[in-house]
Amino acid sequence: CPYGKTRDNCEAECFIKVEEVFEQYGEQGCAIIVEPLLQGSAGMKIYPPLYLKKLRSLCDQYDVLLIADEIATGFGRTGKMFACDHAGITPDIMCVSKGLTGGYLPMAITITTEEVYQAFYADYKEGKAFMHSHTYSGNPLGCSAALAVQKILKEDFVLEKAKKRAGYLTEQLNSKLLDRDYVGEIRHIGLIHAIELVEDKKTKRGFSSEERVGYQIYKEALQNGLLLRPLGNVLYFNPPLIIDEEEIDEAIKRCVKSIDSYMVSRI
Ligand SMILES: Cc1ncc(COP(=O)(O)O)c(C=O)c1O
């Protein structure tokens, strides 16, 4: 952190950068898009709810729409139904997909406030309705899958059970990997856990990008029957919400074995 803060004492000091941007462009800006709390493909970076709260207030102050991309975080991935719930905020537009149908069928929804909806709406006679549509809007199969998933999430207490599994995953990953020289941080939100691999544990300096450490470990893991998806020097777990403890143990065992054998091979 450029402000010398840790997760325990972070007060979203870096938000000052957003304030500067709003000062410069806020009056002419119409919307800002964020991945709430978790920047996925940027390296599974997790930031505090306070940052989102501040952003909501700033958007209100400048009358800028807040668009939350909850495609990766929605439907329990971060431990709450939506990542925005951690901050107690409501975006003006929210994008959801992936977990909506449990990944079984392709479906996405863009959800807006009544105010935004009304800006698009007009009586036919006025001739100013926004007539664009989507080829697969409201696909009946997709909708059925989405409704079934929502019913299961609620009736089977999936989020509540996933919370326990998330705690178990944190505990196990920490106990098996945190003391390794090459692990700089294990960060997590809900069941999502990211392992940051570093060359220097003290300074947290990562491995050179030329070495493609994550990709090398990914190949090693394939040999061990585990499919990992590396993002640079970051390996992450983003398992199904219904994963059980036995499966967690097995995945961690194979993951640790894969990392260890790569680290030994590079000496
Ligand atoms: C945060 C985020 N936004 C958007 C997308 C793309 O979503 P879709 O495939 O539903 O268009 C992804 C896909 O990985 C994502 O992770």
The ligand as an SDF file (V2000), in Angstrom:
LIG
                    3D

 16 16  0  0  0  0  0  0  0  0999 V2000
  -16.3930   -8.5860  -13.2200 C   0  0  0  0  0  0  0  0  0  0  0  0
  -16.8230   -9.1110  -14.5570 C   0  0  0  0  0  0  0  0  0  0  0  0
  -17.5660   -8.3280  -15.3670 N   0  0  0  0  0  0  0  0  0  0  0  0
  -17.9990   -8.7750  -16.5630 C   0  0  0  0  0  0  0  0  0  0  0  0
  -17.6910  -10.0450  -17.0120 C   0  0  0  0  0  0  0  0  0  0  0  0
  -18.2590  -10.5010  -18.3170 C   0  0  0  0  0  0  0  0  0  0  0  0
  -19.5200  -11.0130  -18.0500 O   0  0  0  0  0  0  0  0  0  0  0  0
  -20.4010  -11.7530  -19.1510 P   0  0  0  0  0  0  0  0  0  0  0  0
  -19.6010  -12.9440  -19.5480 O   0  0  0  0  0  0  0  0  0  0  0  0
  -21.6750  -12.1160  -18.4700 O   0  0  0  0  0  0  0  0  0  0  0  0
  -20.5740  -10.7970  -20.2720 O   0  0  0  0  0  0  0  0  0  0  0  0
  -16.9120  -10.8800  -16.2270 C   0  0  0  0  0  0  0  0  0  0  0  0
  -16.5430  -12.1900  -16.7480 C   0  0  0  0  0  0  0  0  0  0  0  0
  -15.6380  -12.8490  -16.3580 O   0  0  0  0  0  0  0  0  0  0  0  0
  -16.4640  -10.4060  -14.9600 C   0  0  0  0  0  0  0  0  0  0  0  0
  -15.7290  -11.1820  -14.1570 O   0  0  0  0  0  0  0  0  0  0  0  0
  1  2  1  0
  2  3  1  0
  2 15  2  0
  3  4  2  0
  4  5  1  0
  5  6  1  0
  5 12  2  0
  6  7  1  0
  7  8  1  0
  8  9  2  0
  8 10  1  0
  8 11  1  0
 12 13  1  0
 12 15  1  0
 13 14  2  0
 15 16  1  0
M  END
$$$$
